[in-house]
Amino acid sequence: MNCNTLVNAISLFREYEEDIPLGTILCFLHLCDNDEATVSQVEARFKLGKSRTSRNMRNLTDRARPGKSGIDVACTRPDPNDYRVTIFSLNERGLELKKKLHDLQGK
């Protein structure tokens, strides 16, 4: 990937949140590589720390925290095997962003 493509990719993310954290971008990219993921799986890959990973994963949903909207590119559901665990996956809006990122690579 050349620098211009990377700049264009970051610009796509900034359309969702102007000062989007790098951790949120990494979490999104993990979901692009995997159909779904838990906070523990993403934390194991990027070593961001559990609370930071959790905060960045929540930022992918429609509600980052009370009083703050997320970028709404992912949805959540409880793990049927352990209701303490949340499973994240891309929603329609997230799939659209994923396609835009893939299209940048083709240029």
N, C-alpha and C positions, 0 to 999 in steps of 0.2 A: 504494500500500500504506500503510495507516495504521500508527501506532506499535504498537498492540495486536497487529496481525497479525505485525509484525516480532518483537516480544517472544515471541509464540507460536512463530514459526519458530525462533528461537534456542533456545527451550526444547526443541523437538524434537531439535535437534542435541546439546544437553546431556544428553539421555537416552543418547546413544551415548558421550560423553566429557564429563565435567563441566566441564573447563577447555579445551574444544576451541578451538584457535587459529582466528582469523579467516581465515587463509590456507587452512586445511583446508576451511572453509565455502565460500570462493570457488572452490576447486578442485572441490568437489562441485557447486556451481551451474554451473560451466562444463560438467561432464559432463552435467548436466540439459539444457543447451542444445544439446549435441553428443553424438552417440551414442558417440563415443570421442575420446580426445585423448592427446597426448604431453606430456611436461613442457615442451618447447620451445613448443608451442602455447599452453599455459596461461600460461607465463612471458611470452610476447609480449602476451597480453591484459591481465594484471594487473601486470606489471613488479615481481614480488616478488624477483627474482634467481633464478638457476638452482638453487642449492643449497637455498634456502628453498622454492622451488616443488617440487623433487624430494622434500624431506622431507614437505611437506604432502600431496603426491599419494600417497606411500607410506603416510601415516597413514590414507588412505581404504581401504587393503587390510587383510587380516587380520593382517599383521605390519608394523608401522611401522619397526622396527629390531630388532636382536638384543636379546631380553629385554623388549621392549615390544610389546604387541598394538596393532594399529590398530583402527579402528572397523568394519571389514569391510563396507563398502558398495560396494566396487569390486573388480574383478579385473584381472589383467594378462596380456598375452601379448606375445611378441616381434614386432616389425615384420617381416613376411616379406621386405621389401626391404632392411632394414638391422638385423641382429640386435643392434646396439648400442643400438637405440631400443626402448623399452617403450611399448606402447599400453595405456591404461587405459580401462575401460568399467564402467558400473554393473552390479552383480550383482543377484540377486533382492532382497536386503535393501536395496540402494540404490534399486531401482525402487519399493519400498514407501515409503521415505522421500520420494522424489520425489512420489509420489501424495499422501502426507500434506501435503506443502508446497503442492501444487496445491489440495487440499481446503481449506486455510486461506484461500486467496485467494477462494474461493467464498462464504465466510461473511460 
